[in-house]
Amino acid sequence: MTTKISRRAIIPMLAAAPLPGCAALRPGGLAEGKRDVAYGSHPRQRMDIYVPRAAGAAPRPVAFFVYGGSWASGDKETYAFVGDALSSRGFVTVIADYRLVPEVRFPAFIEDGALALRFAHDNIASFGGASQAIHLIGHSAGAYNAMMLTLDKRYLAAAGLHASAIRSTVGLSGPYDFLPLDIDVTKQAFGNAHDLAQTQPVNFARRDAPPILLATGSEDTTVLPRNSERLAQALRRAGAKSVSLKIYPGLGHAGTATSIARLLQWQAPVLDDLVAFLNAT
């Protein structure tokens, strides 16, 4: 369902040094931050928090990024470039690990996202973040998780949060309408579900959804652009007030994530577009 961004292939291109084992994160756009903050008891229930270098007196908006990896792989360290890029634009940025297939299956990876959001909501002020301005961003399988957290109110409610805790959501190259389960990736992650309709973000389009930006690449053959197009259509039919769809010509599946990185922003203006969207919501 998604292409894992290889640390070996991508990170050297970004000139990214390894994260140190101390509280301070990599310098990029950071003055300080904290690594491996626990939001639960499982070893993968940990998050990294990136704090903008130019911290001001007013609380900063928060970008909560959810990475992809077929719900079966991925780690927050690989996406340090996202934390650097967003913090350099003024966002306190959270990147959280979550439990993966085959240890867990649907909906555990979404439930972990809800727990992490609750922790961020309750504690982000100590990092200079504004708990009332949490923006959710996801790529690929992470965009699926982000959209389920945004549209199906049950997950946040179970974690003790109101749906309004999410200020806006950006989905990058996400799968939102992928029934039937016809590939191993989706069978392994969702084959246990008793009601498959309940696994599809497109079925939870609602009028009172927060502002949503759906972005994808025209050349994405891993998660086809029609996923973003169908969700945008469903949200508009439901009467959602703010739904934006961007399709980047020539961009593939990984490109909507890698073009956020400092040295790869020439690929497409994804970072500029999502920052403009977040600042307007």
LUMMITI-665106 format. One record per residue (C-alpha): x, y, z. Coordinates in steps of 0.5 Angstrom, whole numbers, plus 500, padded with zeros to 3 digits. Layout:
# residues N
XYZ ...
This chain:
# residues 281
500500500 506505501 513505500 518506506 522511505 529508506 534511511 540509507 537512500 534518503 537521509 544521506 541526501 538530506 545531509 542529516 546527522 544521527 539524532 543524539 541520545 541526549 534531550 537536545 535534538 538535531 540542530 536543523 531548525 531547532 534550538 531544543 526539543 526532546 527525544 523518546 518521550 513516552 506517551 504509553 507503556 509500549 516501547 513503540 509508544 514514544 515521540 520526538 518533539 521539535 521546538 523552533 529555534 526562534 521561540 517567542 513569548 506566544 505559544 506556537 502552533 503544533 504540527 503532529 506528523 504521522 509517517 507511513 510504512 504499510 502499517 508494518 514499518 517505519 520509525 520517527 528518526 527516519 523522518 527527522 527531516 520533517 521535524 526540522 523543516 516544520 520547526 524551521 517554519 515556526 511549528 512545534 513538531 511532534 513525530 510519534 512511533 506507534 505499534 505495527 503489524 503483525 504485532 497489532 492490527 486495525 485499529 490499534 495503530 489508530 488508537 496509538 495515534 489518539 493516545 499520542 495526540 492526547 499526550 501532546 494536547 496535555 503536555 505541549 505547552 511545556 514545549 511552547 506549543 499551543 494545545 488549541 492549535 494542533 494540526 495533523 499531517 500524515 503521509 501514506 499509511 500515516 495519512 490514513 491514520 491521520 484521516 481516521 483520527 480526524 473523521 471518525 470521532 470515536 478514536 479521540 473520544 476514547 482517548 478523552 479528546 473532543 474532535 475539535 482538538 484537531 485544528 486542521 489535517 493534511 493528508 499526503 498520498 493517503 489511502 482513503 477508499 481501498 476496498 476490497 482488500 486485494 493486496 497482502 498489505 491491506 489484508 494483514 492490517 485490516 483482515 481482522 475487521 468485522 465491518 470493513 466499511 468501518 475501516 474506510 475514511 471515505 465513509 466518515 466524511 462529515 459536514 463538521 470536519 475541520 479544514 482538510 488539505 489532500 495532496 498527492 502526486 500525479 505519478 503515484 502508482 502505490 496509492 493512486 490519486 483517486 483516493 484523494 479525489 474520492 475523499 475530497 468529493 465525499 467531504 464536499 458532498 457531506 457539506 464540509 466547509 474547507 476541503 482542498 485538493 492538490 495533485 502535483 504533476 510528475 510527483 510519485 508516492 514518496 515525493 510528497 514526503 521527501 519534497 518537504 526536506 530542505 535539499 529536495 524542496 525543488 521537487 514540488 512546493 509541498 512544504 510551502 503549500 502545507 504551511 500556507 494551509 496550516 497558517 490560514 486555518 
